[in-house]
Each structure stands twice: as C-alpha cells, then as structure tokens.
Amino acid sequence: MSELAPVQKEAKKVDRRIQRTRLALRKALVDLIQEKGYDAISVEEITQRANLGRATFYLHYKDKDDILLEEFSEKVSDQVRLISEIPATFWAPDQLSGTHGDRKKLIPPMLLIFKHAAENAEFYRVMLRGESSKRIADRINAIVVASYNEVIGTKFPNKPALIYQEIPLDLLAVYFSGALLSCISWWLEQSPAPTPEMMTLAFQNLYIPGVHKVISESKLD
C-alpha cells in the first residue's frame, strides 16, 4: 500500500491541475460573455484571458461550445440533485392524478427550475438565442432530456406503468424539454419579465393538462 501512495498523490495533483485549468477556461468564457456576448468570442481570447496556451485549450475542449455545454451541464446537474431531494408528494398536485386540483398551486420542482433560470438569466440567453443556439440546440436538448429521465427514475423507480404504452417516457421527456426551453427563451426576452412564480404557474397550466392524460391513476409513493 505504501508503494502506491506516491502514485496516488501524483494522480491527485494531475487531477487538481486539470480541474484548475478547466475552471480557468470556463471562468474566462463567462467573463467574456458578460463583456461582449458569446458569438463574438474567439478561442484565442479565451486562452489569453485564462493565461493559457491554445494547445492547452485543445487538450481539454474541442471548441468554445464544449465549455459552454460543460457549464450548462454542471448547472443542470446541480438542479437535478436539488430537485431529486424534494419528496415525491410535492411533485404532482391533483392535476397530475387527473382530478380537479387547484390550478394556482405551484409545484416546487417547477418553481425551482424557473428560479434557477432567473438567477442565471444571461447564461440562458446565450444558450437559447443567436448563432450559438442553432449550433448547440440538439446538445442542450439531450442534456435536459437525460436529466428529466434521471429525475423520473430517481423519484419513481418502480413506476414504469405510469406512462401509457403508446407514449414512451423518452417522448414525454423530449416534449418537456422543448416546452420548457421555449418558455424560458420567451420569458427572458420580456420587459418587464414575469416573476418565476408567474412563469411556473403559466408553464404548469400549459404542460400539466396534457401530461395527466398519459399518466395513470396510480398513487405516487
């Protein structure tokens, strides 16, 4: 065991260097976005701001989109963790079970998503509009769909029958992702913008009625 210790320590040092390099590049990108907008930023500007060489950049990322998506993926992962900690009983008010519930009752996980978008508004604007959105829309959607499936799998691991056979879970995830990202994109361009609470309620009333038609009457644990 003692002979392996130096190797393990060296591996940790390498890992820390990699983390520091990637964080420096990501911070440089975020700072430049705030200064001049995403589409105008070059790889050379990112490396200069991070005080790193271009060769180092390409050891870690293919292009600036990769940095942006890594940042986005990490933000989404943090939200998935927070949302997954919310008890299942808070996920679906009466609307999801097909009964006539209070249409003004906010679903906590939904509210958490819109609060997160409000707190990271500039980042979401970059992701969802302009030339960058055309290039990376499919990759953004894939991240959201994977996160949706992860949350459903975490909260309801023994409920595969929740979704009717003719509506695959992946299709429901894609539908959710498209609707959510479109609503957030519209929201962030409004002035004055509705509050996160107002957007949560609006999204629920658009999304939930269709969803409860493809979810069984099974009681959520």
N, C-alpha and C positions, 0 to 999 in steps of 0.2 A: 504493500500500500504506500509506503514512504517513497518508493521509487517512482510512483505515478504522480506524486504531489507536484513536482516541478512542471510536468507536462500539463496538469490540470490548471495550475496557476498561469502558465503561458497561454493556454486556451482562453482563460477568463480575460487576460489582458487583451488578446486579439478581439474577443467579443466586445469588450468595452470600447476599443478603438473603432470598431465597425459601428457601434451604436452612436458614438460621438460624431463620426463622420456623417452618418445618415441624418442625425439630428441637426447638424450644422447646415447641411444642404436643404433640409426641409424648412428650417428657420429662415434661411436666405430666400427661399422661394416665397414664403408667406410675407416676409418684409417687402419684397419687390412687388408682390401683388398689390399690396396696400399703396405703394408709391406710384405704380404705372400701369397696373392691370396685367392680367395673366398673358393675354395674347401677344403683348409687346415684349415679353421677357425671353431672352436667349439663354442657352446653356452656359455660354461664356460669362454672362452677367451673374448667373447663379454661383458659378465657381469662384469668380472674383469676390463676390460678397461673402462667401464662406471661407475665403482664403485657402482654396484647394485647387488642384490642377484638374484639367479636363479628363486626363487619364483616370484619375481617382473617381471622378463623377461616373464614368462609363463602367467602372468596376462594380458600381452599385445600382445604377439605373440605366435604362435604355434611352430615356428622354425625359423631359420635364413632366410629361403626363404621368409617368410612373411615380414620380414624387407626389404629385397631386393626389393620385389614387391611393397611395400608401397613407397619406394624411387622412383622406376621406375614410378609408377602410378602418383606420385606427379609431377615428371618431365614432363610426358606426359600431365597432366592436364594443366600445365603452358604453354606448347606448343599449346594445343588446344585453350586456351584463346588468345594467341598471333595470331595464325593463323585465328581464327574467327574474329579478328578485321580487317583483310585485306579485302578490298572491293571485292565483287563477281566478278567485272570486271577484277580483276587481277588473278583470279583463272584459267581461261581457255583461253589460246591464241587460235588462229584459228584452231589448231589441234583438239580441243575438239568439235568444231562445225562441223567437217567433211570437212572443206575446207583446202586448201594447205597453211598453215601458215609457219612462219619462224621456222624451226626445231632447230635453235640455240637460240631461245628466252626462257629465264629462267622464270619459273612460280614461283613467290615469295613464296607461301606457301611451295612448294617443296624445294626451296633453304633454307628456314628457318629450315626445318627438318634436312637436311644434315649438316647445320652449327651447329645445336644443337648436333648432333651425334659426330661431330668433337670436340666440346668443352667438351663432356663427353665421350671421346673415351674409357678410361679404364673401366668405368662403363658399357658401351655397350659390351665390350669384355667379361666381366664377365657374362652378361646376355645371350650372344649369343653363347658361346662356352663352352667346357668342360662338366663335370658331371652336373653342375648346369643347363645348358641349357636343358638337357634331362628331368630333373625333372619339370622345370617350363615353358617349351616352350608353352604348351597349355594356361597357365595363362597369359603369355606375349601376346600371340596372342589375347586372349579375351580382354585385355586392349586396344590394338591397334585397334581392330575391333570396340569396343564400342566408342572409340574416333573418329574414322572415321565416324561412323554413327552420332555422336553428331555434328561434323563439318558440314556434309552434311545437317543435319536437321536444323542447325542454319543458314547456308548460303542460303539454298533453301527450306524453309519450305512449300512452295506452289507448289513444282515441283515434285510430286510423279511420274508423267508420264515421267520424264527424263530417267528412266530405262525401257527398254523393259520388257514386262511381263515375258518372259522366262528367264530373268537374274535378280533374286532378288537382292535387294540392299545389303542384308547380304552376298551374294555370292561375289559381287563386293568388299565388304569390306574385306572379307577373302583373296581374290586374291591380293588386295592392300597390306595387312599386310604381307602375305607370301613373295611377291616380294620385298617389302621394307626391311624387316628384313634380307632377304637373301643377298640383295645388300650391306646393311650396314655391315653385318658379313664379307663378302668378302673384302670389302673396307678396313676395319680396320686391316686386316692381310697383306696388301700390303706395300711394302717398295721399293722405296718411294711411298707414298699413293697419289692418285689423289686428287685434291683440291675439296672442297664442290661444287664449281661451275661445275667442270668437272663431278662429280658424279650426280649432279642434272640433267645435260643435258643427261647423259647416261641413267639414270632412266626414264626420260621423254620419250626418244626415244624408250625405251623398253615397257613402260607401256601405254602411251597415244594412240598409233595407235589401240591397242585392245579396249581401253575404248571408243573411239569415235564411235566405231561400235555399242555399246549398249546404247548410249546416243542420245536422239532425237535432232532434229534440232532446238528445242525451244530456243528462245533467253534468255540468263541468265540475270536476273534483276540486 
